[in-house]
Amino acid sequence: MIRLILIALYLFSFLILSVPVMLVEWIVGKINPAAKDKSCKAIVDWGFRCVVFIAGTKVIVRGRENIPTDTAVLYVGNHRSYFDIVLTLNHFPRVTGYVAKSEMLRYPLLNIWMKNIHCLFLDRSDIKKGMKTILEGIEDVKNGISLCIFPEGTRNKTPDTFLPFHEGSFKIAEKGGVPVIPMTIVNSAGVFEDHLPKIKRATVVIDFGRPIVIGELDRAERKNMGAHVSGIISEKYFALKKEYGL
C-alpha cells in the first residue's frame, strides 16, 4: 500500500505544481507549436519515469530498431493494466498521443496534459463522435504525430487472453498512410491489477514488432487487420512470457 500512496501523492503534486508550466506551454504553443510538442513530451516522459521508479518496475524493451524514425506510426498493443500508458510512452521516439476513452476528459489538469501530448478522446457510445475522432487521428499521423491505440477497447481482465481487436482502430494507419507497429506488453498487470490494491515490484517486457504497411498486405489480411495483428501480438506474447518466465 505504501507504493500506491506514494504514487497517488506524487501524481497529485505533479498536477498541482505543473499549473504554471501549463501556462508557459500554452504561450509557447502560440509561438512555436513544434517546440511545445517536444517540451510537453519531455515533461510527461519525466513524470512517468518517476512513477515507474516509485513502483519499482523493471522495464525490458525490445525491438526499438523496428520503429521508423522518418514517419509517424500507429502503435497497436494489448491492454491489461492502467500502467500500460505509463510504461510505454517513454519508449516512443516521436511525439505520440494515445486514443483514450472520452471519460478521461472528466479529470481536470490531467486532461490538459493529455491534450498537450496529442491524446484523442473516443466516445464509443456515439458513432458520429467516434468517426470524428478517427478523422482527427488520420490528420494527426499525416502531420507527423504518432498515435498509440489499444484496439481491444478496454482493459482485458483475464490473464493470458486477448479480446477481439476492433477493425476500425486500423483506419488511422490505412487512411493516414503510416505503418502499424505491433506492440506486445507482457506482465504489466503484475504491477497493480494482479494484486489490487497493492503496487508491487514487477518486470514488464515491451516488444515493438516489425512495421506493417497495410497497403502491402493482401486483400484478406487488410479485411481482417484486427485478427492479423492480434495474432502477431499473441504469438510474441507467449514467446516472451516463456523466455522471461513471467
FIKOLZA-1660 file (N, C-alpha, C; in steps of 0.1 Angstrom, whole numbers, plus 5000, padded with zeros to 4 digits):
% residues 246
   i   px   py   pz ch aa at
   1 5008 4988 5000  A  M  N
   1 5000 5000 5000  A  M CA
   1 5009 5013 5000  A  M  C
   2 5021 5012 5005  A  I  N
   2 5029 5023 5006  A  I CA
   2 5033 5029 4992  A  I  C
   3 5036 5020 4983  A  R  N
   3 5039 5024 4969  A  R CA
   3 5026 5031 4963  A  R  C
   4 5015 5026 4965  A  L  N
   4 5002 5032 4959  A  L CA
   4 5000 5046 4965  A  L  C
   5 5002 5047 4978  A  I  N
   5 5001 5061 4984  A  I CA
   5 5011 5070 4979  A  I  C
   6 5023 5066 4978  A  L  N
   6 5034 5075 4973  A  L CA
   6 5031 5079 4958  A  L  C
   7 5026 5070 4950  A  I  N
   7 5023 5073 4936  A  I CA
   7 5012 5083 4935  A  I  C
   8 5001 5081 4944  A  A  N
   8 4990 5090 4944  A  A CA
   8 4994 5104 4948  A  A  C
   9 5002 5105 4959  A  L  N
   9 5007 5118 4963  A  L CA
   9 5016 5124 4953  A  L  C
  10 5024 5116 4946  A  Y  N
  10 5033 5122 4936  A  Y CA
  10 5025 5128 4924  A  Y  C
  11 5015 5120 4919  A  L  N
  11 5007 5125 4908  A  L CA
  11 4999 5137 4912  A  L  C
  12 4993 5137 4924  A  F  N
  12 4986 5149 4928  A  F CA
  12 4995 5162 4929  A  F  C
  13 5007 5160 4934  A  S  N
  13 5017 5171 4935  A  S CA
  13 5021 5175 4921  A  S  C
  14 5024 5165 4912  A  F  N
  14 5028 5169 4899  A  F CA
  14 5018 5177 4892  A  F  C
  15 5005 5173 4893  A  L  N
  15 4994 5181 4886  A  L CA
  15 4993 5195 4891  A  L  C
  16 4993 5196 4904  A  I  N
  16 4991 5209 4910  A  I CA
  16 5003 5218 4907  A  I  C
  17 5015 5213 4909  A  L  N
  17 5027 5221 4907  A  L CA
  17 5030 5224 4892  A  L  C
  18 5024 5217 4883  A  S  N
  18 5026 5219 4869  A  S CA
  18 5017 5229 4863  A  S  C
  19 5008 5235 4871  A  V  N
  19 4998 5245 4866  A  V CA
  19 5006 5257 4859  A  V  C
  20 5016 5263 4866  A  P  N
  20 5023 5274 4859  A  P CA
  20 5030 5269 4846  A  P  C
  21 5035 5256 4846  A  V  N
  21 5041 5251 4834  A  V CA
  21 5031 5250 4823  A  V  C
  22 5019 5246 4826  A  M  N
  22 5008 5246 4816  A  M CA
  22 5007 5259 4809  A  M  C
  23 5007 5270 4817  A  L  N
  23 5005 5284 4812  A  L CA
  23 5017 5287 4803  A  L  C
  24 5029 5283 4807  A  V  N
  24 5041 5286 4798  A  V CA
  24 5040 5278 4785  A  V  C
  25 5035 5266 4786  A  E  N
  25 5034 5257 4774  A  E CA
  25 5023 5263 4765  A  E  C
  26 5013 5268 4771  A  W  N
  26 5002 5275 4762  A  W CA
  26 5008 5286 4754  A  W  C
  27 5016 5294 4761  A  I  N
  27 5023 5306 4754  A  I CA
  27 5032 5301 4743  A  I  C
  28 5041 5291 4747  A  V  N
  28 5050 5285 4737  A  V CA
  28 5043 5280 4725  A  V  C
  29 5031 5273 4728  A  G  N
  29 5023 5268 4717  A  G CA
  29 5018 5278 4707  A  G  C
  30 5016 5290 4712  A  K  N
  30 5011 5301 4703  A  K CA
  30 5022 5306 4694  A  K  C
  31 5035 5304 4699  A  I  N
  31 5046 5309 4691  A  I CA
  31 5053 5298 4683  A  I  C
  32 5054 5287 4689  A  N  N
  32 5062 5276 4682  A  N CA
  32 5055 5262 4686  A  N  C
  33 5045 5258 4679  A  P  N
  33 5038 5245 4683  A  P CA
  33 5047 5233 4684  A  P  C
  34 5057 5232 4675  A  A  N
  34 5066 5221 4675  A  A CA
  34 5074 5221 4687  A  A  C
  35 5079 5232 4692  A  A  N
  35 5086 5233 4705  A  A CA
  35 5078 5229 4716  A  A  C
  36 5065 5233 4716  A  K  N
  36 5056 5228 4727  A  K CA
  36 5054 5213 4727  A  K  C
  37 5053 5207 4715  A  D  N
  37 5051 5193 4714  A  D CA
  37 5063 5186 4721  A  D  C
  38 5075 5190 4717  A  K  N
  38 5087 5183 4722  A  K CA
  38 5088 5185 4738  A  K  C
  39 5086 5197 4742  A  S  N
  39 5088 5200 4757  A  S CA
  39 5077 5193 4765  A  S  C
  40 5065 5192 4760  A  C  N
  40 5054 5186 4767  A  C CA
  40 5057 5171 4768  A  C  C
  41 5062 5165 4757  A  K  N
  41 5065 5151 4757  A  K CA
  41 5077 5148 4768  A  K  C
  42 5087 5157 4768  A  A  N
  42 5098 5155 4777  A  A CA
  42 5093 5156 4792  A  A  C
  43 5084 5165 4794  A  I  N
  43 5079 5167 4808  A  I CA
  43 5071 5155 4812  A  I  C
  44 5062 5150 4804  A  V  N
  44 5053 5139 4807  A  V CA
  44 5062 5126 4808  A  V  C
  45 5072 5125 4799  A  D  N
  45 5081 5114 4800  A  D CA
  45 5088 5113 4813  A  D  C
  46 5093 5125 4818  A  W  N
  46 5099 5125 4831  A  W CA
  46 5090 5122 4842  A  W  C
  47 5077 5127 4841  A  G  N
  47 5068 5123 4852  A  G CA
  47 5065 5108 4852  A  G  C
  48 5064 5102 4841  A  F  N
  48 5061 5088 4840  A  F CA
  48 5073 5080 4845  A  F  C
  49 5085 5084 4842  A  R  N
  49 5097 5077 4847  A  R CA
  49 5097 5077 4862  A  R  C
  50 5093 5088 4868  A  C  N
  50 5092 5089 4883  A  C CA
  50 5082 5079 4888  A  C  C
  51 5071 5077 4881  A  V  N
  51 5061 5068 4886  A  V CA
  51 5066 5054 4885  A  V  C
  52 5073 5050 4874  A  V  N
  52 5078 5037 4872  A  V CA
  52 5089 5034 4883  A  V  C
  53 5097 5044 4886  A  F  N
  53 5107 5043 4897  A  F CA
  53 5101 5040 4910  A  F  C
  54 5090 5048 4914  A  I  N
  54 5084 5046 4927  A  I CA
  54 5077 5032 4927  A  I  C
  55 5072 5028 4916  A  A  N
  55 5065 5015 4916  A  A CA
  55 5075 5003 4917  A  A  C
  56 5088 5006 4914  A  G  N
  56 5098 4996 4915  A  G CA
  56 5097 4986 4903  A  G  C
  57 5093 4992 4891  A  T  N
  57 5091 4983 4880  A  T CA
  57 5103 4983 4871  A  T  C
  58 5108 4971 4867  A  K  N
  58 5118 4969 4857  A  K CA
  58 5112 4968 4844  A  K  C
  59 5116 4976 4834  A  V  N
  59 5111 4975 4821  A  V CA
  59 5121 4971 4811  A  V  C
  60 5118 4960 4804  A  I  N
  60 5127 4955 4794  A  I CA
  60 5121 4958 4780  A  I  C
  61 5128 4965 4772  A  V  N
  61 5123 4970 4759  A  V CA
  61 5131 4963 4748  A  V  C
  62 5123 4957 4738  A  R  N
  62 5129 4951 4727  A  R CA
  62 5123 4956 4714  A  R  C
  63 5131 4956 4703  A  G  N
  63 5126 4959 4690  A  G CA
  63 5126 4974 4687  A  G  C
  64 5133 4982 4695  A  R  N
  64 5133 4997 4692  A  R CA
  64 5138 4999 4677  A  R  C
  65 5146 4991 4672  A  E  N
  65 5151 4992 4658  A  E CA
  65 5140 4991 4648  A  E  C
  66 5128 4985 4652  A  N  N
  66 5117 4983 4643  A  N CA
  66 5109 4996 4641  A  N  C
  67 5111 5006 4649  A  I  N
  67 5103 5018 4649  A  I CA
  67 5109 5028 4639  A  I  C
  68 5102 5031 4628  A  P  N
  68 5108 5041 4618  A  P CA
  68 5110 5054 4624  A  P  C
  69 5121 5061 4620  A  T  N
  69 5124 5074 4625  A  T CA
  69 5120 5085 4616  A  T  C
  70 5115 5082 4604  A  D  N
  70 5112 5092 4594  A  D CA
  70 5097 5094 4591  A  D  C
  71 5089 5088 4599  A  T  N
  71 5075 5089 4597  A  T CA
  71 5067 5086 4610  A  T  C
  72 5055 5092 4611  A  A  N
  72 5047 5088 4622  A  A CA
  72 5042 5074 4621  A  A  C
  73 5038 5068 4632  A  V  N
  73 5033 5054 4631  A  V CA
  73 5021 5053 4640  A  V  C
  74 5014 5041 4638  A  L  N
  74 5003 5038 4647  A  L CA
  74 5008 5026 4656  A  L  C
  75 5010 5028 4668  A  Y  N
  75 5013 5017 4677  A  Y CA
  75 5000 5010 4681  A  Y  C
  76 5000 4997 4680  A  V  N
  76 4988 4989 4684  A  V CA
  76 4992 4978 4694  A  V  C
  77 4986 4979 4706  A  G  N
  77 4991 4970 4717  A  G CA
  77 4979 4963 4724  A  G  C
  78 4983 4952 4731  A  N  N
  78 4974 4946 4740  A  N CA
  78 4973 4954 4753  A  N  C
  79 4962 4952 4761  A  H  N
  79 4959 4962 4772  A  H CA
  79 4954 4954 4784  A  H  C
  80 4963 4954 4794  A  R  N
  80 4959 4947 4806  A  R CA
  80 4960 4955 4819  A  R  C
  81 4966 4967 4818  A  S  N
  81 4968 4975 4830  A  S CA
  81 4967 4990 4828  A  S  C
  82 4963 4997 4839  A  Y  N
  82 4963 5011 4839  A  Y CA
  82 4977 5016 4837  A  Y  C
  83 4987 5008 4840  A  F  N
  83 5001 5012 4838  A  F CA
  83 5006 5011 4824  A  F  C
  84 4998 5006 4814  A  D  N
  84 5003 5004 4801  A  D CA
  84 5008 5017 4794  A  D  C
  85 5001 5028 4797  A  I  N
  85 5004 5041 4791  A  I CA
  85 5017 5046 4798  A  I  C
  86 5017 5045 4811  A  V  N
  86 5029 5050 4819  A  V CA
  86 5042 5043 4815  A  V  C
  87 5041 5030 4812  A  L  N
  87 5052 5021 4809  A  L CA
  87 5057 5023 4794  A  L  C
  88 5048 5027 4785  A  T  N
  88 5052 5027 4771  A  T CA
  88 5056 5041 4766  A  T  C
  89 5050 5052 4771  A  L  N
  89 5053 5065 4764  A  L CA
  89 5067 5068 4763  A  L  C
  90 5075 5065 4774  A  N  N
  90 5089 5069 4773  A  N CA
  90 5097 5063 4762  A  N  C
  91 5092 5052 4756  A  H  N
  91 5099 5045 4746  A  H CA
  91 5095 5048 4732  A  H  C
  92 5087 5058 4730  A  F  N
  92 5083 5062 4717  A  F CA
  92 5092 5074 4713  A  F  C
  93 5099 5073 4702  A  P  N
  93 5109 5083 4698  A  P CA
  93 5103 5096 4694  A  P  C
  94 5091 5096 4689  A  R  N
  94 5085 5108 4684  A  R CA
  94 5073 5112 4693  A  R  C
  95 5069 5125 4691  A  V  N
  95 5057 5129 4699  A  V CA
  95 5045 5119 4696  A  V  C
  96 5039 5114 4706  A  T  N
  96 5029 5103 4704  A  T CA
  96 5018 5105 4714  A  T  C
  97 5006 5106 4709  A  G  N
  97 4994 5106 4717  A  G CA
  97 4987 5093 4718  A  G  C
  98 4978 5091 4727  A  Y  N
  98 4970 5079 4729  A  Y CA
  98 4956 5081 4725  A  Y  C
  99 4949 5071 4720  A  V  N
  99 4935 5072 4718  A  V CA
  99 4929 5067 4731  A  V  C
 100 4923 5076 4738  A  A  N
 100 4918 5072 4752  A  A CA
 100 4903 5073 4752  A  A  C
 101 4897 5068 4763  A  K  N
 101 4883 5069 4765  A  K CA
 101 4879 5083 4767  A  K  C
 102 4867 5087 4762  A  S  N
 102 4862 5101 4765  A  S CA
 102 4860 5104 4779  A  S  C
 103 4858 5094 4788  A  E  N
 103 4857 5096 4802  A  E CA
 103 4869 5103 4808  A  E  C
 104 4880 5102 4802  A  M  N
 104 4893 5108 4808  A  M CA
 104 4892 5123 4808  A  M  C
 105 4883 5129 4800  A  L  N
 105 4881 5143 4800  A  L CA
 105 4876 5149 4813  A  L  C
 106 4871 5140 4821  A  R  N
 106 4865 5144 4834  A  R CA
 106 4875 5148 4844  A  R  C
 107 4888 5145 4842  A  Y  N
 107 4898 5147 4852  A  Y CA
 107 4906 5160 4849  A  Y  C
 108 4903 5170 4857  A  P  N
 108 4910 5183 4855  A  P CA
 108 4925 5182 4856  A  P  C
 109 4932 5191 4849  A  L  N
 109 4946 5191 4848  A  L CA
 109 4952 5179 4840  A  L  C
 110 4948 5167 4844  A  L  N
 110 4953 5155 4837  A  L CA
 110 4949 5156 4822  A  L  C
 111 4936 5161 4820  A  N  N
 111 4931 5162 4806  A  N CA
 111 4939 5172 4798  A  N  C
 112 4944 5182 4805  A  I  N
 112 4952 5192 4798  A  I CA
 112 4965 5186 4793  A  I  C
 113 4972 5179 4802  A  W  N
 113 4985 5173 4798  A  W CA
 113 4982 5162 4787  A  W  C
 114 4971 5155 4788  A  M  N
 114 4968 5145 4777  A  M CA
 114 4966 5152 4764  A  M  C
 115 4959 5164 4764  A  K  N
 115 4958 5171 4751  A  K CA
 115 4971 5177 4746  A  K  C
 116 4980 5181 4756  A  N  N
 116 4993 5186 4752  A  N CA
 116 5001 5176 4745  A  N  C
 117 4999 5163 4748  A  I  N
 117 5007 5153 4740  A  I CA
 117 4999 5147 4729  A  I  C
 118 4988 5153 4725  A  H  N
 118 4980 5149 4714  A  H CA
 118 4972 5137 4716  A  H  C
 119 4968 5134 4728  A  C  N
 119 4958 5123 4730  A  C CA
 119 4945 5127 4724  A  C  C
 120 4938 5117 4719  A  L  N
 120 4924 5118 4713  A  L CA
 120 4915 5111 4723  A  L  C
 121 4902 5116 4723  A  F  N
 121 4893 5110 4733  A  F CA
 121 4881 5104 4725  A  F  C
 122 4880 5091 4726  A  L  N
 122 4870 5084 4718  A  L CA
 122 4857 5081 4726  A  L  C
 123 4846 5085 4720  A  D  N
 123 4833 5083 4726  A  D CA
 123 4827 5071 4719  A  D  C
 124 4828 5059 4725  A  R  N
 124 4823 5047 4718  A  R CA
 124 4808 5046 4718  A  R  C
 125 4801 5054 4725  A  S  N
 125 4787 5054 4726  A  S CA
 125 4780 5062 4715  A  S  C
 126 4788 5070 4708  A  D  N
 126 4783 5079 4698  A  D CA
 126 4791 5077 4685  A  D  C
 127 4785 5071 4675  A  I  N
 127 4791 5067 4662  A  I CA
 127 4797 5079 4655  A  I  C
 128 4789 5090 4655  A  K  N
 128 4794 5102 4648  A  K CA
 128 4806 5108 4655  A  K  C
 129 4806 5109 4668  A  K  N
 129 4817 5114 4676  A  K CA
 129 4829 5105 4674  A  K  C
 130 4827 5092 4674  A  G  N
 130 4838 5082 4672  A  G CA
 130 4844 5084 4659  A  G  C
 131 4836 5086 4648  A  M  N
 131 4842 5088 4635  A  M CA
 131 4850 5101 4634  A  M  C
 132 4845 5111 4641  A  K  N
 132 4852 5124 4641  A  K CA
 132 4866 5122 4648  A  K  C
 133 4867 5114 4658  A  T  N
 133 4879 5111 4665  A  T CA
 133 4889 5104 4655  A  T  C
 134 4884 5094 4648  A  I  N
 134 4892 5087 4639  A  I CA
 134 4898 5096 4628  A  I  C
 135 4889 5105 4623  A  L  N
 135 4894 5115 4613  A  L CA
 135 4904 5124 4619  A  L  C
 136 4903 5128 4631  A  E  N
 136 4913 5136 4638  A  E CA
 136 4926 5128 4639  A  E  C
 137 4925 5116 4641  A  G  N
 137 4937 5107 4642  A  G CA
 137 4944 5106 4629  A  G  C
 138 4936 5105 4618  A  I  N
 138 4942 5104 4605  A  I CA
 138 4950 5117 4601  A  I  C
 139 4944 5129 4605  A  E  N
 139 4951 5141 4603  A  E CA
 139 4964 5142 4611  A  E  C
 140 4963 5138 4623  A  D  N
 140 4975 5138 4632  A  D CA
 140 4987 5130 4626  A  D  C
 141 4984 5118 4622  A  V  N
 141 4995 5110 4617  A  V CA
 141 5000 5116 4603  A  V  C
 142 4991 5122 4596  A  K  N
 142 4996 5128 4583  A  K CA
 142 5005 5140 4586  A  K  C
 143 5003 5146 4598  A  N  N
 143 5011 5158 4602  A  N CA
 143 5023 5154 4611  A  N  C
 144 5026 5141 4611  A  G  N
 144 5038 5136 4618  A  G CA
 144 5037 5133 4633  A  G  C
 145 5024 5133 4638  A  I  N
 145 5022 5129 4652  A  I CA
 145 5018 5114 4652  A  I  C
 146 5026 5106 4659  A  S  N
 146 5023 5092 4661  A  S CA
 146 5011 5090 4671  A  S  C
 147 5005 5079 4670  A  L  N
 147 4994 5076 4679  A  L CA
 147 4995 5062 4684  A  L  C
 148 4990 5059 4696  A  C  N
 148 4990 5046 4702  A  C CA
 148 4976 5042 4705  A  C  C
 149 4971 5031 4701  A  I  N
 149 4958 5026 4704  A  I CA
 149 4958 5012 4710  A  I  C
 150 4949 5009 4718  A  F  N
 150 4946 4996 4724  A  F CA
 150 4933 4991 4718  A  F  C
 151 4934 4984 4707  A  P  N
 151 4921 4981 4700  A  P CA
 151 4912 4970 4706  A  P  C
 152 4916 4965 4718  A  E  N
 152 4907 4956 4725  A  E CA
 152 4895 4965 4730  A  E  C
 153 4898 4978 4732  A  G  N
 153 4887 4987 4735  A  G CA
 153 4886 4989 4750  A  G  C
 154 4891 4981 4758  A  T  N
 154 4891 4982 4773  A  T CA
 154 4902 4973 4779  A  T  C
 155 4904 4975 4791  A  R  N
 155 4914 4966 4798  A  R CA
 155 4909 4952 4798  A  R  C
 156 4917 4942 4793  A  N  N
 156 4913 4928 4794  A  N CA
 156 4917 4923 4808  A  N  C
 157 4907 4919 4816  A  K  N
 157 4909 4915 4829  A  K CA
 157 4912 4900 4831  A  K  C
 158 4912 4893 4820  A  T  N
 158 4915 4878 4821  A  T CA
 158 4930 4876 4816  A  T  C
 159 4938 4871 4826  A  P  N
 159 4952 4869 4822  A  P CA
 159 4954 4860 4810  A  P  C
 160 4965 4863 4802  A  D  N
 160 4969 4855 4791  A  D CA
 160 4958 4852 4780  A  D  C
 161 4949 4862 4779  A  T  N
 161 4939 4861 4768  A  T CA
 161 4939 4875 4761  A  T  C
 162 4932 4875 4749  A  F  N
 162 4931 4887 4741  A  F CA
 162 4917 4889 4737  A  F  C
 163 4912 4901 4739  A  L  N
 163 4898 4904 4734  A  L CA
 163 4900 4907 4719  A  L  C
 164 4889 4906 4712  A  P  N
 164 4890 4909 4697  A  P CA
 164 4894 4923 4695  A  P  C
 165 4903 4925 4685  A  F  N
 165 4908 4938 4681  A  F CA
 165 4897 4945 4672  A  F  C
 166 4893 4957 4675  A  H  N
 166 4883 4964 4667  A  H CA
 166 4889 4968 4654  A  H  C
 167 4883 4964 4643  A  E  N
 167 4888 4967 4630  A  E CA
 167 4890 4982 4627  A  E  C
 168 4880 4990 4632  A  G  N
 168 4881 5005 4630  A  G CA
 168 4893 5011 4635  A  G  C
 169 4900 5005 4644  A  S  N
 169 4912 5011 4650  A  S CA
 169 4923 5013 4640  A  S  C
 170 4923 5005 4629  A  F  N
 170 4933 5005 4619  A  F CA
 170 4931 5015 4608  A  F  C
 171 4919 5021 4608  A  K  N
 171 4916 5031 4598  A  K CA
 171 4926 5043 4598  A  K  C
 172 4931 5046 4610  A  I  N
 172 4940 5057 4612  A  I CA
 172 4953 5054 4604  A  I  C
 173 4958 5042 4605  A  A  N
 173 4970 5039 4597  A  A CA
 173 4967 5038 4582  A  A  C
 174 4956 5031 4579  A  E  N
 174 4953 5029 4565  A  E CA
 174 4951 5042 4557  A  E  C
 175 4942 5050 4563  A  K  N
 175 4939 5063 4556  A  K CA
 175 4950 5073 4558  A  K  C
 176 4957 5072 4569  A  G  N
 176 4968 5082 4571  A  G CA
 176 4981 5078 4564  A  G  C
 177 4982 5066 4559  A  G  N
 177 4993 5062 4551  A  G CA
 177 5006 5060 4560  A  G  C
 178 5004 5055 4572  A  V  N
 178 5015 5052 4581  A  V CA
 178 5016 5038 4585  A  V  C
 179 5027 5032 4589  A  P  N
 179 5028 5018 4592  A  P CA
 179 5022 5016 4606  A  P  C
 180 5018 5003 4608  A  V  N
 180 5014 4998 4621  A  V CA
 180 5025 4992 4628  A  V  C
 181 5028 4995 4641  A  I  N
 181 5038 4988 4649  A  I CA
 181 5031 4980 4659  A  I  C
 182 5031 4966 4658  A  P  N
 182 5025 4958 4668  A  P CA
 182 5034 4959 4681  A  P  C
 183 5027 4962 4692  A  M  N
 183 5034 4964 4705  A  M CA
 183 5029 4954 4715  A  M  C
 184 5037 4945 4719  A  T  N
 184 5034 4934 4728  A  T CA
 184 5038 4938 4742  A  T  C
 185 5029 4938 4752  A  I  N
 185 5032 4941 4766  A  I CA
 185 5029 4929 4774  A  I  C
 186 5040 4925 4781  A  V  N
 186 5039 4913 4789  A  V CA
 186 5041 4916 4804  A  V  C
 187 5031 4912 4812  A  N  N
 187 5031 4913 4827  A  N CA
 187 5029 4927 4833  A  N  C
 188 5023 4936 4825  A  S  N
 188 5020 4950 4831  A  S CA
 188 5010 4949 4842  A  S  C
 189 5001 4939 4842  A  A  N
 189 4992 4937 4853  A  A CA
 189 4999 4933 4866  A  A  C
 190 5011 4928 4864  A  G  N
 190 5019 4924 4876  A  G CA
 190 5023 4935 4885  A  G  C
 191 5022 4948 4880  A  V  N
 191 5025 4959 4888  A  V CA
 191 5013 4962 4898  A  V  C
 192 5001 4961 4893  A  F  N
 192 4990 4966 4901  A  F CA
 192 4977 4956 4901  A  F  C
 193 4972 4954 4889  A  E  N
 193 4959 4947 4888  A  E CA
 193 4959 4933 4893  A  E  C
 194 4970 4926 4893  A  D  N
 194 4971 4912 4898  A  D CA
 194 4970 4910 4913  A  D  C
 195 4971 4922 4920  A  H  N
 195 4971 4921 4935  A  H CA
 195 4965 4934 4940  A  H  C
 196 4955 4939 4935  A  L  N
 196 4948 4951 4940  A  L CA
 196 4946 4950 4955  A  L  C
 197 4947 4961 4963  A  P  N
 197 4951 4975 4958  A  P CA
 197 4966 4977 4960  A  P  C
 198 4974 4967 4960  A  K  N
 198 4988 4969 4962  A  K CA
 198 4996 4971 4949  A  K  C
 199 5006 4979 4949  A  I  N
 199 5016 4980 4938  A  I CA
 199 5028 4973 4943  A  I  C
 200 5033 4963 4934  A  K  N
 200 5044 4955 4938  A  K CA
 200 5055 4956 4927  A  K  C
 201 5067 4953 4931  A  R  N
 201 5078 4952 4921  A  R CA
 201 5075 4942 4910  A  R  C
 202 5078 4945 4898  A  A  N
 202 5075 4936 4887  A  A CA
 202 5084 4939 4875  A  A  C
 203 5086 4928 4867  A  T  N
 203 5093 4930 4855  A  T CA
 203 5083 4930 4843  A  T  C
 204 5084 4940 4835  A  V  N
 204 5075 4941 4823  A  V CA
 204 5083 4941 4811  A  V  C
 205 5079 4934 4801  A  V  N
 205 5085 4934 4788  A  V CA
 205 5077 4941 4777  A  V  C
 206 5083 4950 4770  A  I  N
 206 5076 4957 4759  A  I CA
 206 5084 4953 4746  A  I  C
 207 5077 4948 4736  A  D  N
 207 5083 4944 4724  A  D CA
 207 5077 4951 4712  A  D  C
 208 5085 4958 4704  A  F  N
 208 5080 4965 4692  A  F CA
 208 5083 4956 4680  A  F  C
 209 5072 4952 4673  A  G  N
 209 5074 4943 4662  A  G CA
 209 5077 4951 4649  A  G  C
 210 5079 4943 4639  A  R  N
 210 5083 4949 4626  A  R CA
 210 5071 4957 4620  A  R  C
 211 5074 4968 4613  A  P  N
 211 5063 4976 4608  A  P CA
 211 5054 4969 4598  A  P  C
 212 5041 4971 4599  A  I  N
 212 5032 4965 4589  A  I CA
 212 5026 4977 4581  A  I  C
 213 5029 4976 4568  A  V  N
 213 5023 4986 4558  A  V CA
 213 5011 4980 4552  A  V  C
 214 4999 4985 4556  A  I  N
 214 4986 4979 4553  A  I CA
 214 4985 4978 4537  A  I  C
 215 4990 4988 4530  A  G  N
 215 4988 4987 4515  A  G CA
 215 4996 4976 4509  A  G  C
 216 5006 4970 4516  A  E  N
 216 5013 4959 4511  A  E CA
 216 5008 4945 4514  A  E  C
 217 4997 4945 4522  A  L  N
 217 4991 4932 4526  A  L CA
 217 4981 4928 4515  A  L  C
 218 4978 4915 4515  A  D  N
 218 4968 4910 4505  A  D CA
 218 4954 4914 4510  A  D  C
 219 4944 4912 4502  A  R  N
 219 4930 4917 4505  A  R CA
 219 4925 4911 4518  A  R  C
 220 4927 4898 4519  A  A  N
 220 4922 4891 4531  A  A CA
 220 4928 4896 4544  A  A  C
 221 4941 4899 4544  A  E  N
 221 4947 4904 4556  A  E CA
 221 4942 4918 4559  A  E  C
 222 4941 4927 4548  A  R  N
 222 4936 4940 4550  A  R CA
 222 4922 4940 4556  A  R  C
 223 4913 4931 4551  A  K  N
 223 4900 4930 4556  A  K CA
 223 4899 4925 4570  A  K  C
 224 4909 4918 4575  A  N  N
 224 4909 4913 4589  A  N CA
 224 4921 4917 4596  A  N  C
 225 4924 4930 4596  A  M  N
 225 4935 4935 4602  A  M CA
 225 4936 4933 4617  A  M  C
 226 4924 4933 4623  A  G  N
 226 4923 4931 4638  A  G CA
 226 4928 4917 4641  A  G  C
 227 4923 4907 4635  A  A  N
 227 4928 4893 4637  A  A CA
 227 4942 4891 4633  A  A  C
 228 4947 4898 4622  A  H  N
 228 4960 4896 4618  A  H CA
 228 4970 4902 4628  A  H  C
 229 4968 4914 4633  A  V  N
 229 4977 4920 4643  A  V CA
 229 4976 4913 4656  A  V  C
 230 4964 4910 4660  A  S  N
 230 4962 4903 4673  A  S CA
 230 4970 4890 4673  A  S  C
 231 4970 4883 4662  A  G  N
 231 4977 4870 4660  A  G CA
 231 4992 4872 4662  A  G  C
 232 4997 4883 4656  A  I  N
 232 5012 4886 4658  A  I CA
 232 5015 4889 4672  A  I  C
 233 5007 4897 4679  A  I  N
 233 5009 4901 4693  A  I CA
 233 5008 4889 4702  A  I  C
 234 4998 4881 4699  A  S  N
 234 4995 4869 4708  A  S CA
 234 5007 4859 4707  A  S  C
 235 5012 4857 4695  A  E  N
 235 5024 4848 4693  A  E CA
 235 5036 4853 4701  A  E  C
 236 5039 4866 4699  A  K  N
 236 5050 4872 4706  A  K CA
 236 5048 4872 4721  A  K  C
 237 5036 4874 4725  A  Y  N
 237 5033 4875 4740  A  Y CA
 237 5037 4862 4747  A  Y  C
 238 5032 4851 4741  A  F  N
 238 5035 4838 4748  A  F CA
 238 5050 4834 4747  A  F  C
 239 5056 4838 4736  A  A  N
 239 5071 4835 4734  A  A CA
 239 5079 4843 4745  A  A  C
 240 5075 4856 4747  A  L  N
 240 5082 4864 4757  A  L CA
 240 5079 4859 4771  A  L  C
 241 5067 4855 4773  A  K  N
 241 5063 4851 4786  A  K CA
 241 5072 4838 4790  A  K  C
 242 5074 4830 4781  A  K  N
 242 5082 4818 4783  A  K CA
 242 5096 4821 4784  A  K  C
 243 5101 4830 4776  A  E  N
 243 5115 4834 4776  A  E CA
 243 5120 4840 4789  A  E  C
 244 5111 4849 4795  A  Y  N
 244 5114 4856 4807  A  Y CA
 244 5108 4850 4820  A  Y  C
 245 5101 4839 4818  A  G  N
 245 5095 4832 4830  A  G CA
 245 5085 4841 4837  A  G  C
 246 5077 4848 4829  A  L  N
 246 5067 4857 4836  A  L CA
 246 5053 4851 4836  A  L  C
% end
